[in-house]
Amino acid sequence: MSLFSGGPAASSASSAVGDLSKDVEIKDVPDDSISSIRFSPTAELLAASSWNKQVRIWEISNDGQSNPRTLLSHEGPVLDCAWSKDGTKVFGAGTDKAVRMLDLGGGGQAQQVAAHDAPIKCIQFVDVNGQGVLVSGGWDKKIKYWDLRSSSPIATLDTQDRIYTMDSKDKLLVVGTAERWINVVNLNEPQKWYKNMQSPLKWQTRVVSCFADATGFAVGSIEGRCAIQYVEDKDSASNFSFKCHRITPPNQSNIANVYAVNSIRFHPVLGTFSTAGSDGTFHFWDKDAKHRLKGYPEVGQTITSTDFNRNGMVFAYAASYDWSRGFTGHQPNATNKIMLHPITGEECKPRRNPGKK
């Protein structure tokens, strides 16, 4: 069976616990914490940024086997990676205060294309007025837009605090900062904020992720909780939050161990979404039905980043230490992994609920 063509429903399709036995491991992964993984929007290529100062790119075959393609080097830990819309360029951003670009068809020579006055935490590649634009967000509290043909930003937005997370879909750009601020940009007017708000969650924002239809976004926090938030006030009745990535120890029903939600990704076709966290598990959810579709066993390490491939047939997850338990929680002998999980049967399909929009 081809990993990228879906497949028959698993025998446990009706079970609440998912099956990891068909997952395929990527070869030659970074030996330090993996900060971000992203699939190419046009080909079966996967990029991963790491604290080992590199962005690595693999080519994935139909049976899930991985072949290292190339790498992009930085001068410090790399905190995020992204692809251009046409899939020809990959970007890395990190603590060296720079965004570097590798043109996969340009002979393998990397170049710096953006800079901040502090480490750069997040990057996105967006469309502004029909032109591809790189967006970078840093701990200098600034969002910068870059035309790759120029060494200076074409626009800058100031934020309330250090930028921790950022995502985009179509004309929606969402930025999460320290002190729980959430800032929204309509990319038809990229030089101003469309909306500013504080997260509906009470603790530090870890991740934001835009809905597949760009009408809103999900927020994940360090408290084991996720919020579903629509952009327009007219849809506010559909906003809600829920608990996730919490574990009750055996015979201790009055205790809940709470874990950070590190990654949220929306299925590009079905509109359902995933969460993954410091408990080393991932889950698939249907926001419209307010229902968990499937949960999966713990994978042996905290999950730092996830992504669906371009057609939603494969879900990738990176298992490496996220430092949520500090130095004392670090296990030097633990093995970093990037795994490819084939989406089969009903595990990501929304529930049949005609009463929901």
C-alpha positions in Angstrom: 0.0 0.0 0.0 1.3 3.5 -0.9 1.8 5.6 2.2 0.5 8.7 0.3 -2.7 7.2 -1.2 -4.6 6.6 2.0 -5.9 3.1 2.3 -8.5 0.8 3.7 -10.0 1.5 7.1 -8.0 -0.1 9.9 -9.6 -2.9 11.8 -9.7 -0.6 14.9 -11.5 2.2 13.0 -14.3 2.3 15.6 -11.8 2.3 18.5 -11.0 5.6 20.4 -7.3 4.5 20.4 -5.4 4.8 17.2 -2.8 2.4 15.7 0.8 3.4 15.3 2.1 0.1 14.0 2.1 1.3 10.3 4.1 4.5 11.1 7.4 4.9 9.2 10.5 6.4 10.6 12.5 9.1 8.8 16.2 8.4 8.4 19.1 10.5 9.7 17.1 12.9 11.9 18.8 15.7 13.8 20.6 14.7 17.1 19.3 17.8 18.9 15.7 19.0 19.7 13.5 19.4 16.6 11.8 22.7 16.6 9.6 22.5 13.5 8.7 20.1 10.6 6.9 21.2 7.4 5.9 19.4 4.3 6.4 21.0 0.9 3.1 22.4 -0.6 4.0 20.9 -4.1 6.0 17.7 -3.6 6.7 14.9 -1.2 9.5 16.7 0.6 9.8 17.3 4.3 11.9 20.0 6.1 12.9 19.9 9.7 14.5 22.7 11.7 16.6 21.8 14.8 18.7 23.2 17.6 21.7 21.5 15.9 21.8 24.7 13.7 20.4 23.0 10.6 17.3 22.6 8.4 17.3 19.2 6.8 15.2 18.2 3.8 14.1 14.7 2.9 12.5 13.3 -0.2 9.7 10.8 0.7 8.9 7.9 -1.6 5.4 6.4 -2.1 6.2 3.6 0.5 7.3 6.2 3.1 11.0 5.6 2.7 13.1 8.8 3.2 16.1 10.0 1.4 18.1 13.0 2.6 18.0 15.6 -0.1 20.0 18.6 1.3 20.4 20.8 4.3 20.5 24.5 5.2 23.0 25.6 7.9 22.7 28.5 10.4 25.0 30.0 12.9 22.8 29.1 15.9 19.8 26.9 16.8 17.1 27.0 14.2 13.6 27.7 15.6 11.3 27.4 12.6 11.2 26.5 8.9 8.9 27.2 6.0 8.4 26.7 2.2 7.7 29.1 -0.6 4.3 28.6 -2.2 5.8 27.0 -5.3 7.9 24.6 -3.2 11.2 25.7 -4.8 12.7 27.4 -1.7 13.0 26.4 1.9 13.6 28.9 4.7 15.1 28.6 8.2 14.9 31.2 11.1 16.7 31.1 14.4 18.8 32.4 17.2 21.3 33.9 14.9 18.7 36.6 14.2 18.6 35.7 10.5 16.3 34.0 8.0 18.2 32.0 5.5 16.9 30.6 2.2 18.0 27.6 0.1 16.8 27.5 -3.5 16.5 23.8 -4.3 17.1 24.5 -7.9 19.8 27.0 -7.4 22.9 25.0 -6.9 22.7 24.5 -3.1 24.0 28.0 -2.1 22.1 29.4 0.9 21.6 33.2 1.4 20.4 35.4 4.2 17.1 37.1 3.3 15.9 38.6 6.5 17.2 39.9 9.9 15.9 41.0 13.3 17.5 42.5 16.4 16.8 39.4 18.4 16.2 35.7 17.7 13.6 35.0 15.1 11.0 32.5 16.4 8.5 32.2 13.5 8.3 32.5 9.7 5.5 32.2 7.2 5.4 32.6 3.4 2.2 34.4 2.3 0.6 36.0 -0.7 0.2 39.7 -0.6 -1.5 41.3 -3.6 -0.5 38.4 -5.8 3.2 38.5 -4.7 5.0 35.9 -2.5 6.2 37.6 0.7 8.2 36.2 3.6 6.9 37.1 7.1 9.2 36.9 10.1 8.4 37.3 13.8 11.0 37.7 16.5 11.7 38.2 20.1 12.4 41.9 19.3 8.6 42.2 19.3 8.4 42.9 15.5 6.7 41.4 12.5 8.6 42.1 9.3 7.5 41.5 5.6 10.2 40.7 3.1 10.3 40.9 -0.7 13.1 38.4 -1.4 14.5 40.8 -4.0 15.3 43.4 -1.3 17.6 43.4 1.7 15.2 45.7 3.7 11.7 44.9 5.0 8.8 46.3 2.9 6.7 46.7 6.1 7.0 46.3 9.9 4.4 45.8 12.6 5.1 46.2 16.3 3.7 43.7 18.7 3.0 43.9 22.5 5.7 41.4 23.4 8.0 38.6 22.2 6.5 36.5 19.4 6.1 32.9 20.2 4.0 31.5 17.4 2.5 32.4 14.0 0.4 30.8 11.3 -1.3 31.8 8.1 -3.9 30.6 5.7 -5.1 32.4 2.6 -5.5 36.1 3.7 -5.4 35.3 7.4 -2.2 35.8 9.5 -2.3 35.1 13.3 0.5 36.0 15.7 0.7 34.9 19.3 3.1 36.6 21.8 4.2 36.5 25.4 1.6 37.7 27.9 -1.1 35.9 25.9 -1.6 38.5 23.2 -3.2 37.3 19.9 -2.9 39.6 16.9 -4.7 39.1 13.6 -3.8 40.5 10.1 -6.0 40.6 7.0 -3.3 40.3 4.3 -5.4 42.5 2.0 -4.1 45.2 4.4 -0.9 43.8 5.7 0.5 47.0 7.2 -2.1 47.2 10.0 -3.6 44.9 12.6 -7.2 43.7 11.9 -7.8 42.7 15.4 -5.9 42.5 18.8 -7.1 40.4 21.7 -5.8 38.4 24.6 -6.0 34.6 24.4 -9.2 33.1 25.9 -6.9 30.7 27.7 -5.4 31.7 31.1 -1.9 30.5 30.6 1.0 31.1 28.2 0.3 30.6 24.5 2.3 27.8 22.9 0.8 27.6 19.4 -1.7 29.1 17.1 -3.1 27.4 13.9 -5.5 28.8 11.3 -8.6 26.9 10.2 -8.5 25.3 6.8 -11.2 27.8 5.6 -9.4 30.8 7.2 -12.4 31.8 9.2 -10.6 31.5 12.6 -7.8 29.8 14.5 -7.0 27.4 17.3 -4.9 28.3 20.3 -2.9 25.9 22.4 -1.4 26.7 25.8 1.0 25.3 28.4 -2.0 24.3 30.6 -3.2 21.4 28.5 -6.0 23.3 26.9 -7.1 24.3 23.4 -9.4 27.2 22.3 -11.3 27.5 19.0 -11.7 31.1 18.0 -13.5 32.7 15.0 -12.1 36.0 13.7 -15.5 37.8 13.1 -17.6 38.8 16.1 -20.7 37.5 14.3 -19.4 34.0 14.8 -18.3 34.4 18.4 -21.1 32.1 19.6 -19.1 29.2 18.1 -16.0 30.0 20.2 -15.1 27.4 22.9 -12.2 25.8 24.7 -11.5 22.3 25.9 -9.1 20.3 28.0 -6.6 18.0 26.3 -3.2 16.4 27.0 -3.9 15.8 30.6 -3.3 12.5 32.4 -4.9 11.2 35.6 -2.5 8.8 37.4 -3.9 5.3 38.3 -5.8 5.3 41.6 -5.5 9.1 41.9 -8.7 10.5 40.4 -8.3 13.8 42.1 -5.0 14.6 40.3 -4.4 15.6 36.7 -0.9 15.9 35.2 -1.1 18.8 32.8 1.0 19.0 29.7 1.7 21.8 27.1 0.0 21.7 23.7 3.0 22.1 21.4 1.5 21.7 18.0 -1.9 22.2 16.3 -2.4 21.5 12.6 -5.6 21.5 10.4 -6.2 18.8 7.8 -5.9 20.6 4.4 -8.9 18.9 2.9 -11.2 17.7 5.7 -10.9 20.7 8.1 -10.5 18.5 11.2 -7.3 19.1 13.3 -4.6 17.6 15.4 -3.1 18.5 18.7 0.2 17.1 20.0 1.9 17.8 23.3 4.5 17.3 26.0 2.8 14.1 27.1 4.1 12.5 23.9 0.6 11.9 22.4 -1.3 13.3 19.5 -5.1 13.4 18.8 -7.4 14.2 16.0 -10.5 16.4 16.6 -13.6 17.7 14.9 -14.2 21.3 16.0 -17.7 21.6 14.5 -18.9 18.5 16.3 -16.8 19.3 19.4 -15.6 15.7 19.4 -12.3 13.8 19.6 -12.0 11.5 16.6 -9.0 9.5 17.7 -6.2 9.5 20.3 -2.9 7.7 20.0 -0.5 6.0 22.4 2.4 7.8 23.9 5.4 7.8 21.5 8.3 7.8 23.9 9.3 11.5 23.8 7.5 14.8 23.9 6.1 15.8 20.5 7.5 19.2 19.5 6.0 19.6 16.0 3.6 18.0 13.5 2.3 18.6 10.0 -0.1 17.1 7.4 1.3 16.6 3.9 -0.3 18.5 1.0 -3.2 16.1 0.4 -3.7 15.1 4.0 -2.8 11.5 3.5 0.2 11.6 5.8 0.6 13.1 9.3 4.2 13.6 10.4 5.2 14.1 14.0 8.6 14.9 15.6 9.4 13.3 18.9 12.2 15.1 20.7 12.7 16.9 24.0 10.8 20.2 24.3 12.5 21.2 27.6 9.1 21.5 29.3 10.6 19.9 32.4 13.8 21.8 32.3 17.3 20.4 32.5 16.3 17.7 35.0 13.8 16.2 32.6 16.4 15.8 29.8 17.3 12.2 29.0 20.6 12.3 27.0 20.1 8.7 25.8 16.6 9.3 24.4 16.3 9.0 20.6 14.9 11.7 18.4 12.4 10.6 15.8 10.4 11.9 13.0 7.6 9.5 12.1 5.1 9.4 9.1 1.7 8.2 10.1 -0.6 7.2 7.1 -4.1 8.5 7.4 -6.5 5.6 6.9 -10.2 4.9 7.2 -12.2 7.3 9.3 -9.6 8.6 11.7 -9.5 12.2 10.4 -13.0 12.4 8.8 -15.5 14.8 10.5 -18.5 13.3 12.3 -21.7 13.3 10.3 -23.5 16.2 12.0 -25.9 18.0 9.7 -27.0 20.4 12.4 -23.5 22.0 12.4 -22.4 24.6 9.8 
